[in-house]
Every structure is written in structure tokens, then in C-alpha cells.
């Protein structure tokens, strides 16, 4: 988990979590991720969210990036 300050008017902090290597939910208890979701002005981005699916709020916006055969990317988002 890495935290970055931003200059955005709404989001003052960006938290990036790479959950790729998480094998057990106990490994991330120390991060207290649910608290991050309730912090005003904090944007949380999680790579490999399926590894921590139990922590993701129902109203989370999911963003997916797909690399196409021609090298372009397709981005989709939604709940």
C-alpha cells in the first residue's frame, strides 16, 4: 500500500493497494482498509481486487483496462 498526496479539489489523498500477492485476509488486517473507504477526501485504488473482495464496498466503482491485439487499450468502468 502506498499513499500519495494530490492537488485535486475533492481527493486530497490517493491510496494505491496492489493485492496481487495477498493469499489470506489476515495478511492485510494491519492496513485497516475499511477505514480508508470512509475517509473523506481519500480515493482508494486496488489492483487485483478479487484477492480482497470481502473488503470492497458495494458502491465501489470498478475500472478495467484491457490491452487489445493492436496495442490499444479499452477502459471500462461501472459498479
C-alpha positions as CSV (number, residue, x, y, z in Angstrom):
1,X,0.0,0.0,0.0
2,X,1.3,3.4,-1.0
3,X,-0.3,6.8,-0.2
4,X,0.1,9.9,-2.3
5,X,-1.0,13.5,-1.6
6,X,-2.9,15.1,-4.5
7,X,-3.7,18.6,-5.7
8,X,-7.3,17.5,-6.6
9,X,-10.1,19.7,-5.2
10,X,-12.1,16.7,-3.9
11,X,-9.5,13.9,-3.4
12,X,-6.6,15.1,-1.2
13,X,-5.1,11.6,-0.9
14,X,-4.7,8.6,-3.3
15,X,-4.1,5.2,-1.7
16,X,-2.9,2.5,-4.1
17,X,-3.1,-1.1,-3.0
18,X,-1.6,-3.9,-5.0
19,X,-3.4,-7.0,-3.7
20,X,-1.8,-9.5,-6.2
21,X,0.2,-11.4,-3.6
22,X,-2.5,-11.5,-0.9
23,X,-3.3,-15.1,-0.1
24,X,-5.1,-14.7,3.3
25,X,-7.2,-11.8,4.6
26,X,-5.2,-11.8,7.8
27,X,-2.2,-10.5,5.8
28,X,-3.9,-7.2,5.3
29,X,-5.7,-6.6,8.6
30,X,-2.9,-4.3,9.7
31,X,-3.7,-2.0,6.8
32,X,-7.3,-1.3,8.1
33,X,-8.6,-0.9,4.5
34,X,-12.2,-0.5,5.5
35,X,-11.2,2.7,7.4
36,X,-9.8,4.1,4.2
37,X,-13.1,3.8,2.4
38,X,-14.7,6.1,5.0
39,X,-12.1,8.8,5.0
40,X,-13.4,11.9,3.4
41,X,-11.1,13.1,0.5
42,X,-9.4,9.7,0.1
43,X,-9.5,7.9,-3.2
44,X,-8.6,4.2,-2.9
45,X,-7.4,2.2,-6.0
46,X,-7.0,-1.5,-5.6
47,X,-5.2,-3.7,-8.2
48,X,-6.3,-7.4,-8.1
49,X,-9.5,-6.5,-6.0
50,X,-10.7,-10.1,-6.3
51,X,-7.9,-11.0,-3.7
52,X,-9.7,-8.8,-1.1
53,X,-13.3,-9.0,-2.4
54,X,-14.7,-9.2,1.1
55,X,-13.4,-5.7,1.8
56,X,-14.7,-3.9,-1.3
57,X,-17.8,-1.8,-0.6
58,X,-20.9,-2.4,-2.7
59,X,-20.8,1.1,-4.1
60,X,-17.2,0.8,-5.4
61,X,-16.6,1.8,-9.0
62,X,-14.7,-0.8,-10.9
63,X,-12.3,0.2,-13.7
64,X,-10.9,-2.4,-16.1
65,X,-8.1,-2.0,-18.6
66,X,-7.7,-4.4,-21.5
67,X,-4.8,-4.5,-23.9
68,X,-6.1,-5.1,-27.4
69,X,-4.3,-7.0,-30.1
70,X,-3.4,-3.8,-31.9
71,X,-1.7,-2.3,-28.8
72,X,-4.6,0.0,-27.9
73,X,-6.4,-0.2,-24.6
74,X,-10.0,-0.5,-23.8
75,X,-11.1,1.0,-20.5
76,X,-14.5,0.2,-18.9
77,X,-15.9,1.4,-15.6
78,X,-19.1,1.0,-13.6
79,X,-20.4,-0.5,-10.3
